[in-house]
């Protein structure tokens, strides 16, 4: 039975605790240690009879030194992914690292260099769903023909409380560490990664961006980062690409991913839980969370073939988001006359906990994605005049230079 430690058990981390408890009930894993800076989160864990034998720590480094530990789930805030992963690699553990792996390409390179034995799996869960397996098989059989384009877009409204839940939320940097929090770089990261994954030549490679135009916007006036992002790019293999994601809306619109080829198309909808194949068949499934956890247990036990999301596979995702932010030349503030504070239509927020919305954003995003345009290219009233750039060794520095103008970030020497 695999002895597992979990770092970060509050917030979304609790969902991971529950997921691995299901595997513990099956006799596949034993949650041996837990760590969180919140003593109340640890007390919630201690209240579960199934976790009564787990050792609890308020410093994750003490957890990493716990005797007998074989694997660890890292679920700490994004700014600390790099530090915690390097520490876990130094202990020789198998690692499940929550997405995104790290904010910067240079940090990813550092982790890849440290992980020469290939012990890190990144938690891009959708890659492990049965629907993605079916999609890859359809592509392998030639259902799409030659892949011509990929597009993805979605709307998840986020109110003020979302940005107040943690000090790093909505930030470009926090305590001197890069964060780059925003819809494309965090909340919707799963879907951008999935779209690029499906553009790969097999079940392991990814579609890699070459260059394109990006625009990042901020409807909320009280955050330094962006809440709306667009990318129109070209991937290797001459594949057209269009991504658009926002938190600046009143109504949720589930994520749609479309791959179009010379013979047909694949369509994911419902936040990745429904798939329409080129032959018209419609399949329903889950988001891959349990598939990811099961694959990690097998991976940690030595089955390296189960790792579909090694660190290197995060490079296209980071290249795409860096490209968007670099080409944007900074975060563009939506003029006040083109935004408004609204209650989310879901009705789940407390009174006064409002989202900052761009009126007509769903219509505008649908048009941009369908026509492979950015808002600036589409001539939208609130859009900025951004530019294009290419993926190169200087991409990260170009991105940081644009963001650093008003964010306090400096370009590495």
N, C-alpha and C positions, 0 to 999 in steps of 0.2 A: 504494500500500500504506500503510495507516494506521500511523503511528509512535506506539507506545503505551508509556507508563511504568506500572510496577506498584509501588505503595507497600505494603509488607508482604508478604513472600514466605515467611515461616515459618508453621508450623501450618497452618490452613485456607488461608492465602494460597498455599501450594504447589499446592493443588488448582486455584486460579485460574491459576497459571502454566502448569500442564499443559494446562488447557483452552484458553488462548490460544495455546499452542504448536501445538495441533491446527489452529487457524485460521491460524497462521503457515505451517504446512506446506501449507495450501490457497492461500497467496499473498494472504490477505485482510488480514493485519496483520503488523507487524514489532515485536517487543518490543525497544525501543531503549534502555530504561533501567530499572533496578531499585533499590529502596531498602529497607533494613531496618536497625534498630539492631543486629541480630545479624550479626556478621561470618561466623559459621559458616553461617547461612542463605544469605548471599550466596555463600559458597564452594560450597555445594551447587548453586547456580544456575550458577556459573562452570564447574562440572564437566560441564555439558551442552553438547555441541558446538553445539546450535542457539542457545545464548545467549552464545556466545563474543564476539560483537560488541556485546553490551549493556553500557552503562556502569553501574557499580555505585556506590551512595552509601549512607552511613550516616545522612545527614540528608535527609529527604524534600524539604526546601526547595531543596536543591541539585539534586535530580532535576527539580523543577518549572522550574528555570532552564536545563535542558539544551536546547541549540539544536535546532530542528526537531521538537520534541515536539508532537503534535496532540491526544492524549487521555491520560487517566490513570485507573487503577483505584485507588481508595482502600480499603485493607484494613487499616486501623490499628485499635487498640482503641477501643471505643465512646466513651470519654471524649474522644477526640481527633478524632472525626468532624467536628465543627463547625469546629475550627481548620484542619484539613487541607483541608476543602472550600472554606472562604473563601480560603485561600491559592491553591488551584488555580483558583478562579473569577477571582482577580486576574491570573492568567496567560492567561486567555482559552481555557482548555482544555475539551474535552468530558470529562465526568466520569461514571464508573460508581462509585457510592458503595455500599459494602456495607451491608446492612440491620443494625439499624434505622438510619434516616438520622441521627437524633440522639435523646437521651433525653427532651428536653423540648419541649413545644409552642412555647414562646417561642424556643427555638433554631431550630426549624423555620421560624417566621415570619422570623427573621433571615436564614436561608439563602434563603428564597423572595424576600425583598427584594433580596438580593445577586444572585440568579440571574434577573434580568429577561429575559435572552435565552433562558432555558430550556435550559441546557447540562448539567443534572444528571439522570441516570437512577439511580434507587435499585434495588439488587439484590434485589428481591423476585422470585425466579426462577420460581416456579410460575405466575405470570401469563403467562409466555412458553411454557408447555408446550402440546403439541398437545391434551392432554386438556382443558385450560381453554378452548382455542379451540372444541372440540366442545361443551363445557358451555354456553358463551356462545351458540353457534348454536342449541342446543336451547332455551335460554331465549328467544332472539329469535323462534323459530318458535312460541312459546306452549306448549311442552311442559309447563311447570310450571303454567301458568295464572297466577293472582295469587299472588305470593310471600307466604307467611304466616309462615314461621319459618326460622331458620338456627341450626345448632348445630355445635360442633366440640370434640373432646376427644382427648387423647393422653397417653401415659405413656412417658417416656424416663428410666430410672433413671440417676442420676449419683453415682459414688462420691467419696470424699474427694479423690482425685487430680484430679478435674474442677475442684474449687474451689481447688486449689493450683497449677493450671497457669499462672495469671497473677494479679498483684496485685489486679486489679479484679474478678476472678470472685467472684460471690456478694456483691458490695458494692452499697450504695446510692449512696455517693460514694467517690471515690478521688482523693487528692491535691487535694482541694478542688473536684473536678469531678463533676458528676452522672453516674451510671452506670445505676442502676435495673436491675441485672442480675437475671434471673429467667426462669422458663420462658415466661411470656407476653410479656415485654418483649424477650427475646433468642432463646432456642433455638427456640421455637414461633412466633416472630413471622411467619414465612412463612405459616403456616396461618391465623392470625387475619386477616392482610392478605388472603389468598386468599378466605376466607369473606366478608369485607366487600366485596371486589372483585366477587364474583359477585352481590352484592345491589344493585350499581349499575344504573342504567337503561341503560347501554351498556358498551362495552368499556373505557371510561376512567374513568367516575365510580365512586364507592364508596358502600356503605351506611354512613350516618353515625349513630352513637349519639346518642340524645337524653337518656337518663337511665337509671338502674338501680341495682342493688345489687351490690357487689363484696366479695370476701373474699380476703385474702392471708395465707398461713400459712407458718410455718417449722418443719419437722420437725427439721432439723439444728440443734443448739444452738451451732454454731461459725461461723455466718455472720450478718451483720446483715440481709441481704435475705431474700426469700421463696423457697421452692422448690415452692410449690403455690398456684395461683390459680384463682379462680372469678369469673365475671361473668354476671349475669342482667340483660339490658338490653332496651330498646326502641329500634329503629332508626327513622329517618325512613321514612314510608310505613306506619307501624304494623306493622313486622316484629318479631316476637319473636326474641330472640337469647340463646343460652346457650353459654358457653365454659368449659372446665375443662382445666387442664394441670398436670402435676406431674413432678418428678424424684424424689419420695420413694416409691420402690417397688423391689421386687426384680426384677420381670418387665416387659419392654417390651411396650407395647400401641400399635401403630401408630396414627397420627392418622386419625380419621374426621371428615368434614365432610358434613353433611346439610342440603340445602335442600328444604323442603316447601312445595308450592303447592296451589292449589285443584284442580289436575288431575293431579298426580303429584309425584315427588321425584327429586332428583339426589343421588347418594351417592358421595363420594370415600372411598377406603380405601387401606390400604397406604402410608401417608405420602404420599398424593397421586399414587400411581402406578397406581391402578385407578379407573375411573369407571363407575358404573351409571346409564344414562340413564332417563328416565321411561318409555320404551317397553320397558325390560328389557334392552336391549343393554348388553354389558359391554365396555369398551375398556381396554387397557393401554398405558402410555406411560412417559416418563421424568419427572424432576422439573423440567425446563425450564432447567437450567443452560446447556446449549449454545445453546438458543434465546435466552436472555438475552444471551449473549456475541455471538451473530450479530446480534441486534437492536441491540446497542450499537455494533458496528462500522458498521452502516448508519446509525444515528443520528449517530454522530460524523462521518460523511461528509456529513451534511446532510439525511438523511431523518427529519425531526422526527416524522412519523407513526408511526415505529417505537417511540417512547417511550411505553409504557403505564404507566410508573411514575415520573412526574415528582415533584418534591418535594411539590407540593400533594396528590398522591394518598396521601401518608403521614399526612395529618391525621386521617382516620377511625381508623386504627390507633392513633395516639398518643392520640386522644380516648378510645378504648375502654380502653386500658391505664391512662391517667390516671384514668378513671372507676372502674375496678376498685380502684386503690390509694387514691383519695380516699374512696370509699364505705367501704372497709375501715377507715379511720381509723388506719392503722398496720399493722405486721406482727404477726400473732398467733402466739405460740409454741404448738406442739402439746404438750400435757402429756406428760411422759416416759412415763407409763403407756400412752399411745396411740401410741408409736413404738418402733422397735427397729433396731439395726444388723444388716444382712444382706449377704451376698455376692450380687451380681447373678446371676440364673439363666443369663445368657449365658456365664458362666465365663471372661470375657476379662480379668478384673482380677488383679493380683498378690495374693498372700495378705495379708490384713489391710487391703486397700483396699476399705472397705465403704461401702454406701449406707445412708442413714438412711431407713427405710421406715415408712409408715403402714399397719398391717395392714388388709386389706379395702378399700384405697383404690380398686381397680379397680371393685369392686361399688358403692361409694359414689359414685364419679364417674359411672358409667353411670346410676345412679338420678337423680342431680342433673340431668344433661344431658337425660335423657329427659323428666323432669317439669318442666324449666325452674325449678329451685330452686338456691339456694346451700346449702352445708352447714348454715349457721345456720337457714335456713328448713326444711331437711329434718330438723332436730333431731338431727344426728349427735353422738355423745358427745363428740368432740373439738372441736366447732365453737364459734366465738365469736359474740357478738351484735353484728353489724355493722349498718350502716344503708344508706340510699339517698341518692343525690345526682343532680344534673342536670349536663349539659354546659353550661358557661357560661364567661364570660371569667375567672372566678375559679377555674376547675377546677384549674389547675396549682398555684396558691397553696394551695388546700385540700389537695391531695395532699401537697405538700411540708411543710405544717404537721403533718399526721399522721405522716409519715415522720421528720420532724425531731426528734420527741420523744426518740427513742433513737438517732438516727443522726448527729447533728451537722450536719444540713442546716438552713440558715436560709431563711426565706421571703423572696423578693425584695421590696424596698421598692416 
